[in-house]
Amino acid sequence: MARKETDHPDYHFIKVVLTNGTEYTTRSTYGKEGDTLNLDIDPSTHPAWTGGSQQLLDRGGRVSRFNSRFAGLGLAAKK
């Protein structure tokens, strides 16, 4: 069976800019040759990579209701 030319994506070089201004060039299928990809979140700022903690926002009392409903199970928020 013959392979079509469109079977593989078009890889080309783009510039990636991290949130701290660091730039590097890589191959990607994003955009066109020479485009710039500006990241909003990257390993230098995201809590998953930095080990930071995330605060729960209590919208509409949902967290409070959950904590009061399941307080007896030891799942209440730690202070």
PyMOL Python script that loads the backbone (N, CA, C, O; Angstrom):
from pymol import cmd

cmd.read_pdbstr("""\
ATOM      1  N   MET A   1       0.844  -1.168   0.000  1.00  0.00           N
ATOM      2  CA  MET A   1       0.000   0.000   0.000  1.00  0.00           C
ATOM      3  C   MET A   1       0.893   1.236   0.000  1.00  0.00           C
ATOM      4  O   MET A   1       1.829   1.325   0.794  1.00  0.00           O
ATOM      5  N   ALA A   2       0.620   2.156  -0.855  1.00  0.00           N
ATOM      6  CA  ALA A   2       1.433   3.372  -0.984  1.00  0.00           C
ATOM      7  C   ALA A   2       1.069   4.376   0.105  1.00  0.00           C
ATOM      8  O   ALA A   2      -0.097   4.521   0.472  1.00  0.00           O
ATOM      9  N   ARG A   3       2.077   5.056   0.607  1.00  0.00           N
ATOM     10  CA  ARG A   3       1.887   6.060   1.659  1.00  0.00           C
ATOM     11  C   ARG A   3       1.576   7.404   1.027  1.00  0.00           C
ATOM     12  O   ARG A   3       2.218   7.806   0.056  1.00  0.00           O
ATOM     13  N   LYS A   4       0.582   8.105   1.585  1.00  0.00           N
ATOM     14  CA  LYS A   4       0.258   9.438   1.105  1.00  0.00           C
ATOM     15  C   LYS A   4       1.198  10.445   1.761  1.00  0.00           C
ATOM     16  O   LYS A   4       1.673  10.219   2.874  1.00  0.00           O
ATOM     17  N   GLU A   5       1.461  11.527   1.093  1.00  0.00           N
ATOM     18  CA  GLU A   5       2.320  12.578   1.628  1.00  0.00           C
ATOM     19  C   GLU A   5       1.686  13.249   2.848  1.00  0.00           C
ATOM     20  O   GLU A   5       2.409  13.811   3.670  1.00  0.00           O
ATOM     21  N   THR A   6       0.379  13.208   2.990  1.00  0.00           N
ATOM     22  CA  THR A   6      -0.310  13.887   4.090  1.00  0.00           C
ATOM     23  C   THR A   6      -0.421  13.027   5.344  1.00  0.00           C
ATOM     24  O   THR A   6      -1.071  13.440   6.304  1.00  0.00           O
ATOM     25  N   ASP A   7       0.192  11.843   5.367  1.00  0.00           N
ATOM     26  CA  ASP A   7       0.118  10.975   6.536  1.00  0.00           C
ATOM     27  C   ASP A   7       0.842  11.557   7.746  1.00  0.00           C
ATOM     28  O   ASP A   7       0.458  11.278   8.882  1.00  0.00           O
ATOM     29  N   HIS A   8       1.870  12.353   7.525  1.00  0.00           N
ATOM     30  CA  HIS A   8       2.672  12.882   8.615  1.00  0.00           C
ATOM     31  C   HIS A   8       2.473  14.387   8.737  1.00  0.00           C
ATOM     32  O   HIS A   8       2.363  15.086   7.729  1.00  0.00           O
ATOM     33  N   PRO A   9       2.426  14.883   9.960  1.00  0.00           N
ATOM     34  CA  PRO A   9       2.243  16.329  10.138  1.00  0.00           C
ATOM     35  C   PRO A   9       3.480  17.099   9.673  1.00  0.00           C
ATOM     36  O   PRO A   9       4.575  16.544   9.580  1.00  0.00           O
ATOM     37  N   ASP A  10       3.288  18.362   9.389  1.00  0.00           N
ATOM     38  CA  ASP A  10       4.367  19.240   8.936  1.00  0.00           C
ATOM     39  C   ASP A  10       5.123  19.789  10.132  1.00  0.00           C
ATOM     40  O   ASP A  10       4.650  20.711  10.795  1.00  0.00           O
ATOM     41  N   TYR A  11       6.292  19.233  10.413  1.00  0.00           N
ATOM     42  CA  TYR A  11       7.138  19.730  11.496  1.00  0.00           C
ATOM     43  C   TYR A  11       8.017  20.838  10.957  1.00  0.00           C
ATOM     44  O   TYR A  11       8.590  20.726   9.873  1.00  0.00           O
ATOM     45  N   HIS A  12       8.119  21.919  11.732  1.00  0.00           N
ATOM     46  CA  HIS A  12       8.957  23.047  11.353  1.00  0.00           C
ATOM     47  C   HIS A  12       9.484  23.692  12.627  1.00  0.00           C
ATOM     48  O   HIS A  12       9.044  23.347  13.724  1.00  0.00           O
ATOM     49  N   PHE A  13      10.415  24.619  12.492  1.00  0.00           N
ATOM     50  CA  PHE A  13      11.011  25.268  13.655  1.00  0.00           C
ATOM     51  C   PHE A  13      10.172  26.465  14.099  1.00  0.00           C
ATOM     52  O   PHE A  13       9.771  27.296  13.284  1.00  0.00           O
ATOM     53  N   ILE A  14       9.911  26.538  15.427  1.00  0.00           N
ATOM     54  CA  ILE A  14       9.224  27.679  16.025  1.00  0.00           C
ATOM     55  C   ILE A  14      10.034  28.136  17.235  1.00  0.00           C
ATOM     56  O   ILE A  14      10.899  27.410  17.725  1.00  0.00           O
ATOM     57  N   LYS A  15       9.747  29.336  17.706  1.00  0.00           N
ATOM     58  CA  LYS A  15      10.385  29.861  18.914  1.00  0.00           C
ATOM     59  C   LYS A  15       9.375  29.779  20.050  1.00  0.00           C
ATOM     60  O   LYS A  15       8.231  30.204  19.894  1.00  0.00           O
ATOM     61  N   VAL A  16       9.790  29.235  21.192  1.00  0.00           N
ATOM     62  CA  VAL A  16       8.948  29.133  22.387  1.00  0.00           C
ATOM     63  C   VAL A  16       9.491  30.120  23.411  1.00  0.00           C
ATOM     64  O   VAL A  16      10.690  30.141  23.689  1.00  0.00           O
ATOM     65  N   VAL A  17       8.587  30.951  23.981  1.00  0.00           N
ATOM     66  CA  VAL A  17       8.979  31.932  24.982  1.00  0.00           C
ATOM     67  C   VAL A  17       8.277  31.580  26.290  1.00  0.00           C
ATOM     68  O   VAL A  17       7.048  31.556  26.360  1.00  0.00           O
ATOM     69  N   LEU A  18       9.081  31.304  27.339  1.00  0.00           N
ATOM     70  CA  LEU A  18       8.531  30.977  28.659  1.00  0.00           C
ATOM     71  C   LEU A  18       8.104  32.255  29.376  1.00  0.00           C
ATOM     72  O   LEU A  18       8.392  33.358  28.913  1.00  0.00           O
ATOM     73  N   THR A  19       7.419  32.103  30.503  1.00  0.00           N
ATOM     74  CA  THR A  19       6.905  33.262  31.239  1.00  0.00           C
ATOM     75  C   THR A  19       8.007  34.156  31.783  1.00  0.00           C
ATOM     76  O   THR A  19       7.781  35.347  31.993  1.00  0.00           O
ATOM     77  N   ASN A  20       9.197  33.609  32.015  1.00  0.00           N
ATOM     78  CA  ASN A  20      10.298  34.421  32.544  1.00  0.00           C
ATOM     79  C   ASN A  20      11.138  35.057  31.434  1.00  0.00           C
ATOM     80  O   ASN A  20      12.154  35.693  31.716  1.00  0.00           O
ATOM     81  N   GLY A  21      10.724  34.891  30.182  1.00  0.00           N
ATOM     82  CA  GLY A  21      11.429  35.498  29.062  1.00  0.00           C
ATOM     83  C   GLY A  21      12.423  34.589  28.377  1.00  0.00           C
ATOM     84  O   GLY A  21      12.958  34.947  27.328  1.00  0.00           O
ATOM     85  N   THR A  22      12.685  33.423  28.941  1.00  0.00           N
ATOM     86  CA  THR A  22      13.601  32.471  28.325  1.00  0.00           C
ATOM     87  C   THR A  22      13.030  32.018  26.984  1.00  0.00           C
ATOM     88  O   THR A  22      11.840  31.723  26.873  1.00  0.00           O
ATOM     89  N   GLU A  23      13.882  31.966  25.975  1.00  0.00           N
ATOM     90  CA  GLU A  23      13.453  31.552  24.639  1.00  0.00           C
ATOM     91  C   GLU A  23      14.261  30.344  24.180  1.00  0.00           C
ATOM     92  O   GLU A  23      15.436  30.200  24.516  1.00  0.00           O
ATOM     93  N   TYR A  24      13.620  29.492  23.419  1.00  0.00           N
ATOM     94  CA  TYR A  24      14.346  28.408  22.766  1.00  0.00           C
ATOM     95  C   TYR A  24      13.633  28.036  21.479  1.00  0.00           C
ATOM     96  O   TYR A  24      12.452  28.337  21.303  1.00  0.00           O
ATOM     97  N   THR A  25      14.348  27.389  20.593  1.00  0.00           N
ATOM     98  CA  THR A  25      13.805  26.971  19.303  1.00  0.00           C
ATOM     99  C   THR A  25      13.610  25.466  19.334  1.00  0.00           C
ATOM    100  O   THR A  25      14.459  24.720  19.821  1.00  0.00           O
ATOM    101  N   THR A  26      12.478  25.038  18.806  1.00  0.00           N
ATOM    102  CA  THR A  26      12.171  23.613  18.759  1.00  0.00           C
ATOM    103  C   THR A  26      11.365  23.318  17.513  1.00  0.00           C
ATOM    104  O   THR A  26      10.876  24.226  16.842  1.00  0.00           O
ATOM    105  N   ARG A  27      11.235  22.051  17.213  1.00  0.00           N
ATOM    106  CA  ARG A  27      10.389  21.645  16.089  1.00  0.00           C
ATOM    107  C   ARG A  27       8.992  21.366  16.604  1.00  0.00           C
ATOM    108  O   ARG A  27       8.824  20.805  17.687  1.00  0.00           O
ATOM    109  N   SER A  28       7.979  21.761  15.824  1.00  0.00           N
ATOM    110  CA  SER A  28       6.602  21.599  16.260  1.00  0.00           C
ATOM    111  C   SER A  28       5.672  21.599  15.058  1.00  0.00           C
ATOM    112  O   SER A  28       6.071  21.951  13.948  1.00  0.00           O
ATOM    113  N   THR A  29       4.430  21.200  15.291  1.00  0.00           N
ATOM    114  CA  THR A  29       3.394  21.317  14.266  1.00  0.00           C
ATOM    115  C   THR A  29       2.581  22.588  14.481  1.00  0.00           C
ATOM    116  O   THR A  29       1.666  22.868  13.706  1.00  0.00           O
ATOM    117  N   TYR A  30       2.900  23.371  15.531  1.00  0.00           N
ATOM    118  CA  TYR A  30       2.191  24.606  15.845  1.00  0.00           C
ATOM    119  C   TYR A  30       2.473  25.673  14.791  1.00  0.00           C
ATOM    120  O   TYR A  30       3.632  25.899  14.440  1.00  0.00           O
ATOM    121  N   GLY A  31       1.442  26.325  14.287  1.00  0.00           N
ATOM    122  CA  GLY A  31       1.610  27.467  13.398  1.00  0.00           C
ATOM    123  C   GLY A  31       2.400  27.174  12.141  1.00  0.00           C
ATOM    124  O   GLY A  31       2.306  26.103  11.541  1.00  0.00           O
ATOM    125  N   LYS A  32       3.203  28.201  11.762  1.00  0.00           N
ATOM    126  CA  LYS A  32       4.025  28.102  10.559  1.00  0.00           C
ATOM    127  C   LYS A  32       5.489  28.224  10.949  1.00  0.00           C
ATOM    128  O   LYS A  32       5.807  28.563  12.089  1.00  0.00           O
ATOM    129  N   GLU A  33       6.365  27.953  10.018  1.00  0.00           N
ATOM    130  CA  GLU A  33       7.806  28.103  10.227  1.00  0.00           C
ATOM    131  C   GLU A  33       8.106  29.511  10.737  1.00  0.00           C
ATOM    132  O   GLU A  33       7.688  30.498  10.132  1.00  0.00           O
ATOM    133  N   GLY A  34       8.845  29.601  11.871  1.00  0.00           N
ATOM    134  CA  GLY A  34       9.254  30.890  12.410  1.00  0.00           C
ATOM    135  C   GLY A  34       8.262  31.533  13.363  1.00  0.00           C
ATOM    136  O   GLY A  34       8.563  32.585  13.927  1.00  0.00           O
ATOM    137  N   ASP A  35       7.076  30.933  13.567  1.00  0.00           N
ATOM    138  CA  ASP A  35       6.103  31.501  14.512  1.00  0.00           C
ATOM    139  C   ASP A  35       6.640  31.457  15.934  1.00  0.00           C
ATOM    140  O   ASP A  35       7.570  30.707  16.229  1.00  0.00           O
ATOM    141  N   THR A  36       6.049  32.266  16.822  1.00  0.00           N
ATOM    142  CA  THR A  36       6.432  32.310  18.230  1.00  0.00           C
ATOM    143  C   THR A  36       5.268  31.823  19.079  1.00  0.00           C
ATOM    144  O   THR A  36       4.134  32.268  18.897  1.00  0.00           O
ATOM    145  N   LEU A  37       5.543  30.910  20.007  1.00  0.00           N
ATOM    146  CA  LEU A  37       4.557  30.398  20.950  1.00  0.00           C
ATOM    147  C   LEU A  37       4.901  30.970  22.317  1.00  0.00           C
ATOM    148  O   LEU A  37       5.918  30.600  22.905  1.00  0.00           O
ATOM    149  N   ASN A  38       4.058  31.876  22.834  1.00  0.00           N
ATOM    150  CA  ASN A  38       4.255  32.477  24.154  1.00  0.00           C
ATOM    151  C   ASN A  38       3.450  31.678  25.168  1.00  0.00           C
ATOM    152  O   ASN A  38       2.225  31.600  25.071  1.00  0.00           O
ATOM    153  N   LEU A  39       4.133  31.087  26.138  1.00  0.00           N
ATOM    154  CA  LEU A  39       3.472  30.257  27.138  1.00  0.00           C
ATOM    155  C   LEU A  39       2.959  31.105  28.291  1.00  0.00           C
ATOM    156  O   LEU A  39       3.653  32.009  28.756  1.00  0.00           O
ATOM    157  N   ASP A  40       1.741  30.818  28.758  1.00  0.00           N
ATOM    158  CA  ASP A  40       1.164  31.470  29.936  1.00  0.00           C
ATOM    159  C   ASP A  40       1.558  30.722  31.198  1.00  0.00           C
ATOM    160  O   ASP A  40       1.702  31.322  32.263  1.00  0.00           O
ATOM    161  N   ILE A  41       1.732  29.409  31.077  1.00  0.00           N
ATOM    162  CA  ILE A  41       2.106  28.549  32.204  1.00  0.00           C
ATOM    163  C   ILE A  41       3.246  27.668  31.730  1.00  0.00           C
ATOM    164  O   ILE A  41       3.196  27.108  30.635  1.00  0.00           O
ATOM    165  N   ASP A  42       4.268  27.550  32.552  1.00  0.00           N
ATOM    166  CA  ASP A  42       5.389  26.692  32.200  1.00  0.00           C
ATOM    167  C   ASP A  42       5.967  26.083  33.473  1.00  0.00           C
ATOM    168  O   ASP A  42       5.531  26.437  34.569  1.00  0.00           O
ATOM    169  N   PRO A  43       6.931  25.180  33.359  1.00  0.00           N
ATOM    170  CA  PRO A  43       7.472  24.501  34.542  1.00  0.00           C
ATOM    171  C   PRO A  43       8.072  25.429  35.594  1.00  0.00           C
ATOM    172  O   PRO A  43       8.196  25.029  36.752  1.00  0.00           O
ATOM    173  N   SER A  44       8.446  26.644  35.232  1.00  0.00           N
ATOM    174  CA  SER A  44       9.034  27.547  36.225  1.00  0.00           C
ATOM    175  C   SER A  44       7.985  28.249  37.072  1.00  0.00           C
ATOM    176  O   SER A  44       8.326  28.845  38.094  1.00  0.00           O
ATOM    177  N   THR A  45       6.710  28.197  36.675  1.00  0.00           N
ATOM    178  CA  THR A  45       5.667  28.910  37.422  1.00  0.00           C
ATOM    179  C   THR A  45       4.516  28.040  37.901  1.00  0.00           C
ATOM    180  O   THR A  45       3.805  28.443  38.822  1.00  0.00           O
ATOM    181  N   HIS A  46       4.303  26.877  37.326  1.00  0.00           N
ATOM    182  CA  HIS A  46       3.131  26.065  37.670  1.00  0.00           C
ATOM    183  C   HIS A  46       3.370  25.278  38.960  1.00  0.00           C
ATOM    184  O   HIS A  46       4.427  24.670  39.128  1.00  0.00           O
ATOM    185  N   PRO A  47       2.384  25.289  39.878  1.00  0.00           N
ATOM    186  CA  PRO A  47       2.546  24.582  41.158  1.00  0.00           C
ATOM    187  C   PRO A  47       2.834  23.086  41.024  1.00  0.00           C
ATOM    188  O   PRO A  47       3.459  22.504  41.911  1.00  0.00           O
ATOM    189  N   ALA A  48       2.399  22.464  39.953  1.00  0.00           N
ATOM    190  CA  ALA A  48       2.661  21.032  39.782  1.00  0.00           C
ATOM    191  C   ALA A  48       4.156  20.756  39.671  1.00  0.00           C
ATOM    192  O   ALA A  48       4.618  19.688  40.072  1.00  0.00           O
ATOM    193  N   TRP A  49       4.912  21.702  39.133  1.00  0.00           N
ATOM    194  CA  TRP A  49       6.358  21.522  38.987  1.00  0.00           C
ATOM    195  C   TRP A  49       7.150  22.223  40.082  1.00  0.00           C
ATOM    196  O   TRP A  49       8.255  21.795  40.418  1.00  0.00           O
ATOM    197  N   THR A  50       6.595  23.297  40.643  1.00  0.00           N
ATOM    198  CA  THR A  50       7.353  24.067  41.628  1.00  0.00           C
ATOM    199  C   THR A  50       7.110  23.583  43.051  1.00  0.00           C
ATOM    200  O   THR A  50       7.842  23.970  43.962  1.00  0.00           O
ATOM    201  N   GLY A  51       6.094  22.740  43.264  1.00  0.00           N
ATOM    202  CA  GLY A  51       5.794  22.237  44.597  1.00  0.00           C
ATOM    203  C   GLY A  51       4.975  23.203  45.419  1.00  0.00           C
ATOM    204  O   GLY A  51       4.825  23.010  46.625  1.00  0.00           O
ATOM    205  N   GLY A  52       4.442  24.238  44.799  1.00  0.00           N
ATOM    206  CA  GLY A  52       3.619  25.220  45.501  1.00  0.00           C
ATOM    207  C   GLY A  52       2.268  24.650  45.871  1.00  0.00           C
ATOM    208  O   GLY A  52       1.849  23.621  45.341  1.00  0.00           O
ATOM    209  N   SER A  53       1.595  25.317  46.775  1.00  0.00           N
ATOM    210  CA  SER A  53       0.270  24.846  47.171  1.00  0.00           C
ATOM    211  C   SER A  53      -0.790  25.693  46.491  1.00  0.00           C
ATOM    212  O   SER A  53      -0.544  26.824  46.074  1.00  0.00           O
ATOM    213  N   GLN A  54      -1.952  25.123  46.396  1.00  0.00           N
ATOM    214  CA  GLN A  54      -3.053  25.789  45.737  1.00  0.00           C
ATOM    215  C   GLN A  54      -4.162  25.999  46.757  1.00  0.00           C
ATOM    216  O   GLN A  54      -4.471  25.094  47.532  1.00  0.00           O
ATOM    217  N   GLN A  55      -4.757  27.170  46.766  1.00  0.00           N
ATOM    218  CA  GLN A  55      -5.832  27.481  47.696  1.00  0.00           C
ATOM    219  C   GLN A  55      -7.179  27.121  47.071  1.00  0.00           C
ATOM    220  O   GLN A  55      -7.405  27.368  45.886  1.00  0.00           O
ATOM    221  N   LEU A  56      -8.068  26.538  47.870  1.00  0.00           N
ATOM    222  CA  LEU A  56      -9.418  26.268  47.410  1.00  0.00           C
ATOM    223  C   LEU A  56     -10.256  27.529  47.576  1.00  0.00           C
ATOM    224  O   LEU A  56     -10.253  28.148  48.640  1.00  0.00           O
ATOM    225  N   LEU A  57     -10.970  27.904  46.524  1.00  0.00           N
ATOM    226  CA  LEU A  57     -11.877  29.040  46.621  1.00  0.00           C
ATOM    227  C   LEU A  57     -13.256  28.510  46.961  1.00  0.00           C
ATOM    228  O   LEU A  57     -13.740  27.573  46.327  1.00  0.00           O
ATOM    229  N   ASP A  58     -13.888  29.104  47.958  1.00  0.00           N
ATOM    230  CA  ASP A  58     -15.211  28.654  48.387  1.00  0.00           C
ATOM    231  C   ASP A  58     -16.264  29.460  47.637  1.00  0.00           C
ATOM    232  O   ASP A  58     -16.702  30.515  48.094  1.00  0.00           O
ATOM    233  N   ARG A  59     -16.657  28.949  46.491  1.00  0.00           N
ATOM    234  CA  ARG A  59     -17.649  29.633  45.670  1.00  0.00           C
ATOM    235  C   ARG A  59     -19.033  29.115  46.038  1.00  0.00           C
ATOM    236  O   ARG A  59     -19.325  27.929  45.883  1.00  0.00           O
ATOM    237  N   GLY A  60     -19.867  30.000  46.517  1.00  0.00           N
ATOM    238  CA  GLY A  60     -21.231  29.624  46.865  1.00  0.00           C
ATOM    239  C   GLY A  60     -21.309  28.724  48.076  1.00  0.00           C
ATOM    240  O   GLY A  60     -22.322  28.049  48.259  1.00  0.00           O
ATOM    241  N   GLY A  61     -20.286  28.681  48.913  1.00  0.00           N
ATOM    242  CA  GLY A  61     -20.306  27.881  50.121  1.00  0.00           C
ATOM    243  C   GLY A  61     -20.168  26.392  49.886  1.00  0.00           C
ATOM    244  O   GLY A  61     -20.449  25.605  50.789  1.00  0.00           O
ATOM    245  N   ARG A  62     -19.751  25.985  48.718  1.00  0.00           N
ATOM    246  CA  ARG A  62     -19.663  24.551  48.404  1.00  0.00           C
ATOM    247  C   ARG A  62     -18.652  23.831  49.284  1.00  0.00           C
ATOM    248  O   ARG A  62     -18.925  22.740  49.784  1.00  0.00           O
ATOM    249  N   VAL A  63     -17.478  24.443  49.475  1.00  0.00           N
ATOM    250  CA  VAL A  63     -16.458  23.799  50.298  1.00  0.00           C
ATOM    251  C   VAL A  63     -16.931  23.731  51.745  1.00  0.00           C
ATOM    252  O   VAL A  63     -16.729  22.720  52.418  1.00  0.00           O
ATOM    253  N   SER A  64     -17.557  24.796  52.225  1.00  0.00           N
ATOM    254  CA  SER A  64     -18.080  24.807  53.598  1.00  0.00           C
ATOM    255  C   SER A  64     -19.143  23.736  53.784  1.00  0.00           C
ATOM    256  O   SER A  64     -19.142  23.027  54.790  1.00  0.00           O
ATOM    257  N   ARG A  65     -20.050  23.614  52.821  1.00  0.00           N
ATOM    258  CA  ARG A  65     -21.091  22.584  52.909  1.00  0.00           C
ATOM    259  C   ARG A  65     -20.484  21.191  52.894  1.00  0.00           C
ATOM    260  O   ARG A  65     -20.913  20.319  53.650  1.00  0.00           O
ATOM    261  N   PHE A  66     -19.484  20.972  52.038  1.00  0.00           N
ATOM    262  CA  PHE A  66     -18.821  19.675  51.990  1.00  0.00           C
ATOM    263  C   PHE A  66     -18.164  19.368  53.328  1.00  0.00           C
ATOM    264  O   PHE A  66     -18.319  18.269  53.861  1.00  0.00           O
ATOM    265  N   ASN A  67     -17.426  20.341  53.874  1.00  0.00           N
ATOM    266  CA  ASN A  67     -16.738  20.122  55.146  1.00  0.00           C
ATOM    267  C   ASN A  67     -17.714  19.845  56.277  1.00  0.00           C
ATOM    268  O   ASN A  67     -17.451  18.981  57.114  1.00  0.00           O
ATOM    269  N   SER A  68     -18.838  20.560  56.323  1.00  0.00           N
ATOM    270  CA  SER A  68     -19.803  20.323  57.398  1.00  0.00           C
ATOM    271  C   SER A  68     -20.528  18.988  57.205  1.00  0.00           C
ATOM    272  O   SER A  68     -20.838  18.305  58.181  1.00  0.00           O
ATOM    273  N   ARG A  69     -20.791  18.627  55.988  1.00  0.00           N
ATOM    274  CA  ARG A  69     -21.506  17.380  55.703  1.00  0.00           C
ATOM    275  C   ARG A  69     -20.660  16.152  56.046  1.00  0.00           C
ATOM    276  O   ARG A  69     -21.178  15.162  56.563  1.00  0.00           O
ATOM    277  N   PHE A  70     -19.356  16.219  55.758  1.00  0.00           N
ATOM    278  CA  PHE A  70     -18.497  15.067  55.962  1.00  0.00           C
ATOM    279  C   PHE A  70     -17.494  15.256  57.087  1.00  0.00           C
ATOM    280  O   PHE A  70     -16.454  14.598  57.105  1.00  0.00           O
ATOM    281  N   ALA A  71     -17.790  16.144  58.024  1.00  0.00           N
ATOM    282  CA  ALA A  71     -16.866  16.437  59.125  1.00  0.00           C
ATOM    283  C   ALA A  71     -16.590  15.198  59.980  1.00  0.00           C
ATOM    284  O   ALA A  71     -15.476  15.035  60.477  1.00  0.00           O
ATOM    285  N   GLY A  72     -17.561  14.343  60.156  1.00  0.00           N
ATOM    286  CA  GLY A  72     -17.403  13.159  60.993  1.00  0.00           C
ATOM    287  C   GLY A  72     -16.493  12.093  60.400  1.00  0.00           C
ATOM    288  O   GLY A  72     -16.077  11.175  61.107  1.00  0.00           O
ATOM    289  N   LEU A  73     -16.186  12.199  59.141  1.00  0.00           N
ATOM    290  CA  LEU A  73     -15.346  11.204  58.482  1.00  0.00           C
ATOM    291  C   LEU A  73     -13.861  11.572  58.495  1.00  0.00           C
ATOM    292  O   LEU A  73     -13.028  10.823  57.984  1.00  0.00           O
ATOM    293  N   GLY A  74     -13.539  12.702  59.068  1.00  0.00           N
ATOM    294  CA  GLY A  74     -12.153  13.128  59.123  1.00  0.00           C
ATOM    295  C   GLY A  74     -11.643  13.718  57.831  1.00  0.00           C
ATOM    296  O   GLY A  74     -10.434  13.772  57.604  1.00  0.00           O
ATOM    297  N   LEU A  75     -12.564  14.168  56.968  1.00  0.00           N
ATOM    298  CA  LEU A  75     -12.178  14.747  55.699  1.00  0.00           C
ATOM    299  C   LEU A  75     -12.217  16.262  55.713  1.00  0.00           C
ATOM    300  O   LEU A  75     -11.998  16.891  54.677  1.00  0.00           O
ATOM    301  N   ALA A  76     -12.486  16.853  56.842  1.00  0.00           N
ATOM    302  CA  ALA A  76     -12.584  18.302  56.918  1.00  0.00           C
ATOM    303  C   ALA A  76     -11.241  18.948  56.606  1.00  0.00           C
ATOM    304  O   ALA A  76     -10.183  18.339  56.768  1.00  0.00           O
ATOM    305  N   ALA A  77     -11.311  20.190  56.156  1.00  0.00           N
ATOM    306  CA  ALA A  77     -10.086  20.916  55.781  1.00  0.00           C
ATOM    307  C   ALA A  77      -9.185  21.108  56.994  1.00  0.00           C
ATOM    308  O   ALA A  77      -9.650  21.379  58.101  1.00  0.00           O
ATOM    309  N   LYS A  78      -7.886  20.961  56.759  1.00  0.00           N
ATOM    310  CA  LYS A  78      -6.915  21.159  57.812  1.00  0.00           C
ATOM    311  C   LYS A  78      -6.629  22.639  57.957  1.00  0.00           C
ATOM    312  O   LYS A  78      -6.597  23.378  56.973  1.00  0.00           O
ATOM    313  N   LYS A  79      -6.423  23.064  59.193  1.00  0.00           N
ATOM    314  CA  LYS A  79      -6.163  24.487  59.422  1.00  0.00           C
ATOM    315  C   LYS A  79      -4.757  24.725  59.832  1.00  0.00           C
ATOM    316  O   LYS A  79      -4.368  25.870  60.066  1.00  0.00           O
TER     317      LYS A  79
END
""", "prot")
cmd.dss("prot")
cmd.show_as("cartoon", "prot")
cmd.util.cbc("prot")
cmd.orient("prot")
